[in-house]
Amino acid sequence: MEQKRLEDSLLRNADWKNWGTYVSDRQWATVREDYGGEPWTYFPHDHARSRAYRWSEDSIGGFCNRFQNICLGLAFWNEKDPIIKERFFGLGGPEGNHGEDVKEHYFYLDNTPTHSYSKMLYKYPMNEYPYGDLVSTNAQRGKQDPEYEIEDTGIFDKDEYFDCFIEYAKGDQEDDILCRVTVYNRSSDRDATIHVLPHLWYRNTWSWGYSDRRPYIHRHTHNQLVGEEVHIGKRYYIVQTSDVDGNGNGGSKEDINYLFTENDTNTQRLFNWPNSSPYVKDGINNSVVYGWKDCVNEKSGTKVAAHCKKLLGPGESYTVKIRFSPSEFQEQEAFANFDSIFAKREQEADEFYDGVFKANESGIDGMNEDLKRIQRQSLAGLLWTKQYYHFGVDMWAKGDPAHPREKPITRNNHWDHFYANDVISMPDKWEFPFLAAWDLAFQMIPMMLLDIEWTKRQLILITREWYSHSSGALCAYEWDFGDVNPPVHAWATLEVYKHIEKTTGVKDIEFLEQIFHKLLLNFTWWVNKKDIKGNNIFEGGFLGLDNIGVFDRSTPLKDGAKLQQADGTSWMAFYSANMLKISLILARERKSYESIATKFLEHFISIAKSITSKTGLWSSEDGFFFDSIISPNSQQHQLKVYSFVGLIPLFAAEILDYDTLQALPKFKERLDWFVKYRPNLVKNIAPFTALGQNKSRLLSIVNREKLELILKKMLDEDWFLSENGIRSLSKHHKDHPFTFEEMDACVGYVPGESDVYIMGSNSNWRGPVWFAVNYLMIQSLRTYHEYYGDEFQIEYPTNSGNLLTLDIIADDISKRLISIFQENPDGTRKFAGGKPIFAKKHWKDNILFNEYFHGDSGAGLGASHQTGWTALVAKLINEIKK
């Protein structure tokens, strides 16, 4: 049935993706809500309960339509906290000793592409949440100290917490929304009261001076509410409670106490300005926590919560059911088929994922249950982090008619055309709740296992004129849309095209061509913007790799010196190879693209020559690629840091298959011409004329000799290879740090959190393992094996005496990455960093997919729900050969 829903969506027979888990986990302290100049301080967490958001909403377990006219979400209260828990708490960038960090435990357990069924878990302490302790203790810690997490406070030590499961299902119609909240008392010896507060509210569109038209929600019948908004019309909302003991007995119902207020800013609390109405955004909080009677009403508002409360004994549970539909309910019938719908949707979700697993059978232990759990939760996280993203730079920069800006703003000032009003895949809905284009490209690789339509739409969307610049630049991320990230959009597009052809037999030329035309502009922008001297050696700044360099690579050097980047140049060779491959695919259908393919061949050869020449970035002495500083008098100084910067040249490898070359004789002629008449251009790279497996040819920056030299270091466990994948910086620098005396800078091996303040200091590329570049490296090894075949063998690990082929090595690196999440015999998983709580009964099967991982232990670091690219583990599981 889920596959049928996807087909109906594709054919526009139904709009199953209109409603989904699209509400952000954090809207406060974002650039788009900053009207003061500093996002972290202008709109802090303390304001969030009282201040109306300008652009979009946040919640725990939120659900909304694609334009977020109205939202459903959950809040909880344990009768100990100073505020109700209606959004996840965490530290802002300046508060955390390693940048922003969510300080809650929640897990995305299930989701389907149409959001016909979704499930998450939030672990809510019974005792007072340690807001002050988390803030003050982290403030006292330095860069060398670990982060102080909520479990470190001891609040979960006695299992005195509630497991709050939030589930959504859709009825037989795509806009009939069901929500079920089940709360368990996990204590073995303590009774505790839980308040469950299902929320329904309209996004504030009336306070900004464009239209003062308010939607409404009011009581319709005894327990049923009705709301109306101009875009989505009337919708009906009803809540029912039931409680059962640990054995499933019980089922009593109760009348629902609805608390109405308005989704308006409490100006009295925040700014000492009198409120125009007693009903403001934090009215529900104030009514529940303080017992204030005049801050809510029983009749109407733009925001409402059902106040449900239950004393739970050890092991007991309490269930709250919500139904939200465009059809009016007969109250006694609204929940008659409620549980059966959930049972059916869960079964359909199981069947859908069984199909995903069957269609992509892995060679790992016959796809055991733990691997299925890893894959399904990673894909669930990928679907949960789809978010309604609303941001218009011009409107934001000028301010609104009701709230014009007092001072001009320079951030994103060349991107005033940018306007987002879409559901977009986010890197992490709490730590990175904003568009990030290169993260999105990686997200689409596992996403294509689930939903080809959504995958294609997302890749196309980023190239549309309101997301890209007239210069050809693609948007980077909210903090600076004009920044430069690795050009991986062509690669992702090509991967999706190949997946469609492989799984369906369809050559989706229209999709490929549509994006290709926009990428031609982007490629030209790169050439003109980042190769200023026209020598095919590229700059690019930090290029998404944060602190991997000796210094901040986005900062101009003194005295006119220029940084020539091995990774920037290699990314452009990679980009050229991807565009060449796309051109060749298009040329086999439409001959006019053959000359364009030739143009990208010339780009690739020129870049490859520059990076491998004596004045380039290759060190024949060290057998590695390095960044280089060029002084105004053309003196070169290589920065001999053994990092992923020097491994990225391996990504620039593409197979030219025999059939394509035979079908495109003009292109083949040009290829052979270079070898015959321009041998100086190709002498240092893989030879075009040497035929590989199946008469293929290899387009690669590195020839066999260079490949072997680089792999010798990369596959050495004392250098790059760890038990958990390829490190971002060689372990060699642990005892041999690189020092750059001219800038008094040093790079040492730091396998955990960052210990320097470069690029915000909340990410670290000086030792940890990152899934995105590991995935590309695994792909590259498979490409080289496709060309060289079993004849190419190399020691793995280096100095082990074991000679293996590159495809087997790729499989083993994949297994090392996957092992980060696998359950060990003692019930632990590496990502948990040895914390005992994650081996407990109600924790051990819940998995976090962090931003990056400790280079030695595999412990999860950075953002804790970063399925923005760590969901690539799902694709790795599928790719390992039987």
N, C-alpha and C positions, 0 to 999 in steps of 0.2 A: 504493500500500500504506500509506503514512503516513496518508493520509486515512481509509483503512479502519480503521487502528488507533485513530484519533481517534473514529470512529463506534462502534467496539466499546467504547471507554472510556466514551463517553456513555451507551450502552445497558447498561453494566455486564456486557457479555459477556466482557470481559477487563480487567485492571487494568494497562494499559501505562504508567501514570504512577506506579506504586508505586516504581519505581527510577529514579533520575535523578542529574543533576549537582548534588546538593542540599547538598554539604558546603561550609561557609564557607571563604573564603580567610584569614580572621583571626577567631579566637575570643578570643585574649588581649587584654587591655586593653579589654574591653567592660564596660558597666555590669553586665550579668548575671553576670559572673565576678568582680565587685568585692565583696569582703567586708571591706574595710578603710576605705572612704570616698573613695578616689581611684583611679579605674579605670586611669589611665595608669601609676601607680607600684605599685599593689598586685599587678598581674599583668602584668609586662613581657615582652617577647619572650624575654629570657634565661631566664625561668621556663618558657616554653611547652613546651620539649622534655622537661622533667622533672616537670611538674605536671599531674595529671589535671584535666580540665575538669569543672565541675559540670553544665553545661547542654547543651552540644553540642560538636562536634569541628571541627577545621580541617585543611586539607591542601592540597597542590598537586594540582590535577586530581582532586578527590575525587568519589566516587560512593557513594550509599547509598539505603536504602529510606526511605519517607516519615516513619517514626518514628525513623530513624537508630539502629536497633538495632545495625547493623554497618556499617563503612565500608571502602571501597577507596580507596587514594591512592598517590601516588608520592613517592619521595625520591631524591636524587642526591648523588653525592660525586665531587669532582675530584682527590682526594688532596692538596689544598692547603688547603682550608678547615678551620677548627678544629671545625666541626660539620657533620653532613650537612645537606643542604638538603631539609628535609621540610615547610617552610612558607615563604611569602614574607616577606622582611624589609622593614621600613619604620620610619619614625620615629613615635614617639608624639606626641600633641598638644603637650606642652611642649618636645619636642626639635626640632621643625621650625620654621624661621623663618616659615613660613606654616601652622603646624598639622601634623596628621598627614599622612604621605605615604609611599606604598609606593615602595620603591627597587629595583624589579625590572622586567624587561621580559617580559611575557607577553601573549598575544593569544588571544581567543576567536574561532575561525575558523568553526565550524559547529556546529549543533545542530538537532534536530527537536523538535516539541512533546511527543512521547512519549519523547524521549531514546533513540530506537531507533538513532540515530547522533549522535555528538558528537565534536568535535575542538578541541584547543587547542594552543598552542605556547608553550614556555618557553625563553628564551635564557639558558643557564647558562655563566658564564665558566669558562675553563680555569684561569686564575690565581686566587690567593686572593681571595675576595670581600672588598671593602673595607669591612667593617663599621665599623671604628674611624674611617676617613677620612670616611665619610658622616656619622657622628654628630658628630665634632669640627668638621668644616668647616661643616656646617649650624648648629651651635651658635654659631659665630663670625659668622654672617651675620645681618643685621637685616631689618626689615620691608621696607626699600627695595631689598634685594638679591634677586636671583633664587635659586630653590632650587638646591641642589647635587645633581644627579641622578647616577645610576650611570654614564651615558655620559660625564659630565663628568670622571670619574676616569681616563678613558683605557683602561679595561679591555677595551673592545670595539674599540679602534683598529686592531689587527692581525688582526681577525677570529678571535681566539683564544677561541672559545667553542663550545659545543655547542648545536645546535638540538634540543630535546627535544619531539617531537610525542607527544601523549597522545590516544588515540582510544578511544571506547567504542562497542560495538554490542550489540544484543540479538538473541538467536537467535529461533527460531520461537515460543518461549514467552517471556512477558513478564519472567520472572525468571531467564532464562539470560543471564548477563552476560559479555561478552567485552571485554577491554582489550588494546590494542596500543600499545606504547611504542617509538618509533623515534628513535634518537639519531644525529645527523650531526655529524661533525667538520668545522666550517666553516673551519678554518685551511687555508691553501694550502701550508704547509711544515712543519707540526709534528705529530708523533705525540702523542697524549694518551690517558690512561686515564680511562674513565668507569665509575662504579659506579651501577647502576640498582637501586633497592630498592623493588619493589612491596610495599606494606603492606596488611595486613588486620587490622582490630582492632574490638573491641566498645566501644561507648560505655560509660563507667563509670557503672553504676547501682547498684553494690554498696558504695560507700564512704561513703554519706551517712546510714546509720542506719535506712533503711526496710526493706531486705532485703539480706542478705549472699549471696544466691544468685548465683554466678558462672557465666557461660557458659564455653565452652571452645573452643579450637582445638588439635587435635593431629594428628600424622602418621598418615595412614590407610594409604597404600601408599608405594611408593618415592618418588615425586615428588608425591603427592597428599595434601592435608590435608582434614580434616573438622572442622566447627565446629557447635555446637548452642547455641541460645538459645531460651528458653521461648516467645517470641512468633513467631519465624520458623522454628523447627525446625532440622533438619539442612541444612547446605549444604556443598558440596565445592569445593575450591580447588586449582588446579594451574597451574604456571608452566613455560614452555618458552622457551628462547632460541635465536636464530639470528643469524648475522652475514653481511652481504653487503658487497661492495665498492661503489665508486661506480658501477659498471656493472650492479649488481644480481646479481652472481655470488656464489655461496656458499650457506650454509644449514646449517652445522653445529649440532649440539645438544649440550647439556652437562647433567650432573647438577646439581640445584639444592640450594644450601645454604640451609636455612631457619633463621632466627634467631628463637627464641621468647622472649617476655618477658611482663610484665603491664602493663596500662594503669593503673598505680598511681603515685602521687607518690613521687619520690625525696626523702624527708624528710631523709635524711642530707645531701644536697647543699644543699638550700634552707634547712633550718631547724636543721641539726645534731642531728636526732633520728634514732636508729637505725632503719633500715628493717626491717620485719617479714619481708621476703623479699629475697634478692639480685636478684630480677627486678623491675625498675621501668620506668617509661615510657621513660627515656632509655637503657635497656640496649642497644638496637640501635645507637644512635649511639655509645655507648662501645665496643662491640665492633668496629664498623667503623673508627672513627677512631683509637682507642687500642689496638686489638687485645686488649682485656680478654676473657678467656675465661669468667669466672665470673658475668658479668652477663646472659648469655643461655643458653638450653639448646636441645637438639635435639628435644625431645619435645612440649611443650605450653605454652599460655599464653592470655592474652586479647588478645595482640598479637603479630603475626609479620611478618617481612619475608623475602622471597627475596633473597639476596645475589648479584647478577649483575654481572659485571665484564668489561671488554673494553678492550684497547689498540686505538685507532683511528688509522689513518693519515689524512692529508689527504683529505677527501671521502668517507671510508668511513662506513658506518652500522652500527648494531647494533640488533637488534629483540628485544624481550622481549614474550612473549604470555602473557596471563592468562585463565583461564576460571573462572567462579564460578557454580555452579548448584545447584539442589536435588537434582539427579540425580547419582548416582555415575558417574565416568568409567571407561571402559577406557582406560588411559593412552595407548596407541598410537592411540586414536580421538579423543581429546579435541580434537586440533587438526587433524583430517583435513579438516574443512570450514571451518576458522577463517577463512582469507583469502577464501574465496568468500562467506562471510556478510558480511564487511566490504565486499567489492566490491558485493554486492547492496544493502546498507544505504546505501552512498554513492550508488549509482544511484537508489535510492528517494528519498533526500534531494534529489538534483538534480531529480527529477521533481516532488517536492512544491513546491520553490521555483519551478520553472518555472510551476507552476500558480498560485502566489501572484503572480508577476510578470505572468502573462497575465491573471489576473482583475483586476488593478489596474494596467493598463498606464499608464505615465507618458508625458508629452509631452516629456520631456527627451531629445533626440537618439536617439529610438527605443529607449531603455533600453539603452545600450551596456554592455559587459562591466564597465567600471569602476563604473558606477552599480549594477549588479547585485551587484558585490563589496561596495560600501558598504552596500547594503541588507541583504545576507545576513549580513555580519559584525555589523552593528548588531543584527539580530534574533537572531543566535547569542549575542551578549553578553546580550541580554535573557533568553534561555532559560538560559544558564549562571548568571545571577545569581538564579535561583530557589534558595532556601536553606531547609533545615530550621531553623526558629526555635522555640526552646524557652525559655520564661521564665515563671515563676510569681512574681508580685510578693510575695504573702503569704509563701510558702515562703522566698523570697530574703531578705525583710526580717527574718524571725525567725531564719533560719539553720536548719540541718538538725539532727536529733537527735544525729548524731555530731559536728556542728560548729556548735553554737548561737552566735549573735552575742553578742559581749561588750558592744557598745554599740548602742543603737537607731539606726535610720537614718531620715532624713526624706525622702529622694528617693522620689518616686512614692507618698508615704504615703496619698494618697486614692485610689489605684488598686490596693488590695490584692485586688480581685476579678479583676484581669487575669491570664489564664493562656493562654499560647500554646504550642501543640504541633502546629504545622502547617508545611507548606512554603509559603513566602511569597516574593513577588518583592521583592528588596532593591534599594536604590539602587546599591550597589557592594559586592561581597562582601569587599573589604578595607577601604576607607576608611569605609564606612557599612554594616557587616554587621548591620543591625538594621532592624526595621519602621519605616517612615516613611510615614504614610498619604497625604500629598499627593503624594509621589513616586510611590507606587503607583498613584494615580489617573491620572497621566500615562503611566506604564508600560503601562497597559491599553489605551491608544489604539493603539500599534503592535502590542501583543499580540493584539488582536482580529483582525488580519490572519492570524494563525496558528492560534489556538485559542480559539474562542468559549466553550467550556465552562469552561476555566481562567479566562478573563477574568471571566466572570460570578461564578464561585465566589470569586475574590479580592475583588471589589467587595462581594459579600454578606458575606463573612467579616468585613470591617472594621466592619460595622454590627451584628455579633452581640453579644450581651449580655456576653460575656467579653472583648470588645475595646473596647466603648464603655462610657461611664459612665452611671450611673442618672440623672444630671442631663441627659443627652442629648449630652454631649461625646464626640467621636470621639477615639481615642488619637492622639497626635501622633508621638512617637518615643521611643526607649528612655531617652534622657537626661532627658526630662521628658514623660511621657505627657499631662500636663495643659496643656502649652503650646498655643499657638494658631497653626495654619497656615491658609492660605487655604482657604475652603470650596469645593473643586472636585469633591467626590464626586458631587454631583448632576449636574454637567456631564459627568463621565466616564460615569456611568450612562446619561445621555441619549444620548451619542455612541455607546455600545455598542448601545443599543436601535435607534437609527437605522441603524447599520451592519447589524444583523441583518435589519431590515426591508428594507433596500436590496438585500442580497446573497441573501436567501432568500425574501423576500415574507412572512415570518412576523412577526406582531405579538406580541412576547413580553411580554404584559401582566403575567403572573405575576412575571417578573423585575423589571419596572419597579415594580410595586406593592409587592413585598417590600422593596425598598430605600427606596421613597418613605415608607413608614410609619415607618421608623427615622429618616429624615432630617427628618420633621416634628418629632421630639424634638430633633434637633440644631439645627434652625433656631430653635426656641423657646429653646434654650440660648444661642445667639448673641444673640438679641434681649434676653434677660434679663441676660446676663453682660456683653456688650460695648457695650450702649447704656444705660449706667447712668442717664443723665438722661432717657431716653425721648424724645430729640429727633431720632432717626434719623440721628445722626452717631456713627460707631462707632470704638472703639479696637481693640486687638487685639495690640499689642506689635510685635515685629519681623516677624511674619507671613511668615516664611520668606525675607525679603529681607535678612537679616543686617545689614550696615552701610550700607544705603541712606540712612538718616536722618542728621541732623546729630549725633545722639547715640543711645545705646542706647534704642530705643523701648519696650523691656520694663521699663525702670527708671522708677519713679514720679518725677514732677517735684516740686520743692520748693514750699513755700507753698501747696499744694493746687491748683496749676495742673493742667490736663488737656490731653493731646495728642489732638486730633481728627484722624483719619487719613483722607486722601483714598483711600488704597488699601483700608483696612478698610471704609470706607463703600461704596466701589465694589464690593468683593468681595461685600458683602451685597446690593447691587442685582443683581449677577451671579447670586448664589445665588437671590434672589427670582425673577428671570427664568427660571432653569432649573427651579425648582419650579413656577412658573406653567406652563411648557411641558409638564412631566410631567403636571400636573393636567389640562391640556386634552386630552392624549392619553388619559389614563384616563377623562376625562369623556365622550369620544366612545364609549367602551365601557360606562361605568357612570355614569349621570347624577348620582349622589351626589357625584361629585368636582367638579361645576361650581361649587358654592359655595366649595369650597376654592380653586379657581382664582381666584375673585373676591377671596378673602382675600389671595392672593399679589400680585394686581394692586394692591390697596390698599397693601401693603407697598412694592412697587416705586415707586409714585407718591410715597409719603411720603418715601422715601429720596432719590429723584431731586429732589424739591422742596428738601429740606434741603441737599443737596450743591451745588445750583446757585443757591441764594438769596444775597442780599447778605450774610447772616451765615453763609453756608456756606463751601465750600472752593474755589469758582471765583473766579478773578481776571479780571474783564472787561478790566482794564488790560493784563494780560499774556497773556490768551487761553490760560490753563492752569490746572490744578488743583494745589493745594499742601496739605500738612499745615498745621495751625494749632494754636497754643497758646491756650487760653482761661484767663484768670486768674480767681481767685475772684470778682472784681467784674465778670466777663463781658467784659473787654477782650480783643480778638482780635489775634493777631500771626501772620500767615502766614509760613511758612518757605519762602522762594522758591527752592527747589532744583528744578531741571529734571531730574527723574528718571522712571523708569518708574512711580513712584507717581502721577504726573499723567497717565499714559497708560492706566492700568488702567480708568478710567471708560469707555473705549471698549469694554471687554469686555461691559459690561451692555447688550447689544443682542439683541433677539429678534424674529423675524418672526411676526406673527399672520396666518396665511393665510386667504384668503376662505372656503374650504370649511369650516374649523373654526368660524369666526365664524357662518356660516350654520347649522351643525349645533348650535350652542350659543347660542340666542337670548337666554337670560337673562344669559349672560356678556357678549354683545355689548351688551345693553341697559345693563349696568353700566358698560361701557367708555364708551359714549356719554353716560351720565349724568354722569360725571366731567367730560367736556368741556363740557357744558351748564351744570352747576350748581356745579362747583368749578374754574372756569377759572384761579383763582389757584394751584392745585396743579400745573397742567400747562403753564403758560405758558412756562416756561423749558426744557422738554424737547421731544423730537420730537413733533409733533402727531399724535394718534391718528386724527384724521378724514381726514388727507391720505392718499389711496390711492397706493400705489407700484405696482411691477410686479405684474401678475396680480391686481390689486385687493387687494394685501396691505397690512397696516398695520405700522408699526414701533414697537416698544417699546424706547426708548433713553434713557439719561441725557442724551445730547447731541443737540441739534437740528443742523440742517445748518450753521448759522453757527458753532457751537462746534466741530463736526467739522472744518470747513475750517481754523479757527484752530489746532487741535491738530495736524492733519496737516501743516500748513505747517512746524511745528518738527520733527515726527517724521520727515519725509521730506527734511530738510535734512542734507546730508553734513557740514556744519560743526556740526551739533547731534547728532541721534540716529542718523541713517542711516549705517552703515558698509558697507564692501565685504562684510561677513560677517553682516549682519543689523542689528537694532535694538539700539543700546547701552542699557545699564541706566541710565546717567547721561549727560546731554548733554555733548558735547565743548566746548560753550560755557564750561563751568566750568574748562577747562584754563587759560584766561587770565582768567577771571572767577570765582574761587572764592567760594562763599557762606560768609560768616562770621556766626556767632551769638554776639555779644559777651557776652550774659548767661551763657553757659556756656563761654566761651572755646573754642568749637568751630568747625571749618571743614570744608567739603566741597569737594574739588577733583576734577577728572577724573583717574582712575587706571585706565587701560585694562587693566592686568595684574593681578598679585596685590595683595591688600589691603596697605595701609600703616598700618592702625590696628588696635587691639585691641578690636574690638566683635564680640560674639557668637563668640568663639573665634578670629577673625581668619583662618580657613582658607577663607573664601569672600569674594568681593568683588562688590558690586553698585554700584560707583562707576565704571563704565565698560565692563566686559566684556559680552559677548553671552551670554544664557542662552536655551536652546532652549524651555523651558516657556512663558515669557511671550511669546516670539516666535511660538510656535505659536498661542497664543490670539489674538495680534494679527492674524495672518494669517487666522484663522477669522473674526474680527470684520470685517475688511475685506471678506471674501466675503459676510458677512451684510449689510453696508451696500450692497454692489453688488447683492445680490439684491433689495433694496428700491428703491434709486435707479435701478439699471440703467445703461446706457451714457451716459445724459444727465449723470450726475455724473462730471466729469473734473477732475483737479487736476494741478498741475505735479509732475513726478517725474523726477529729484530736484528739490527746491525750487530755484528760480532757473535751471533748465535751459531753460525755454521749451517743454519737452515736456509736452503735456497727455495724460494716460492715465486709463483707467477703473480703478476700485479692484480689479477682479479681475486685471487685468494687473499692477498694482502688487503684489498679493499673490503672484502667481507669481514676480515678480522678486525679492522679498524671500526667498521660498523658495529660489530658485536661489542667492542670496548665501549662505544658510545651508548649502546642500548643497555649495557650492564649497569649504568648509572642508576637506572630505574628498577632493575630487576630485584626481586626479593631474594635475600641470602638465606642460607639454612637457619640462621638465628632470628629470622624475621625482620632484619634491618634492610634498608636500601641506602645506597651510597649517597643519593641526593640529600638525605636527611642529616648528613654530617655527624653520624654517631649519636645523635640525640635520642635518649631512651624512649621518649614519648612517642616517637614515630614507629616503635615496635609494639605498641600496645594494641589490644584487640580492636578498639574502635578507631584506630589511626592507621594501622599498617597497610591497609589496602587503598589509602587515599594518597595520591601522588601529586607532587608539585613539579612544574616544568619551568625551571629557573632560566634566567637570562644567560648565565654562563656558569662554569663549574670549576671547582678547585683543581689545579693542574696535577696534584698528586693524589688527593683523597677522593675526588669526584663530588664533593659536597656542593650543593646548590648555592649560588651566590647571585647578587643583584636582584632584579625584579623576580618575584616568586611565581608569577602566572604568565610568563613570557612565551606563550604559544605562538607569539609573533614569528619565531623561527625555530624554537625548540620542538614544536610539533613535527618538525622534520624527522623526529624519531619514528613516527608512524610510517613514513615513506621508507626509512632505512630497514624497518622490519620487513616490509614487503619486498625489498630489493635483494636481500641476501639469497643466494642461489641454494637450491636444494642439494 
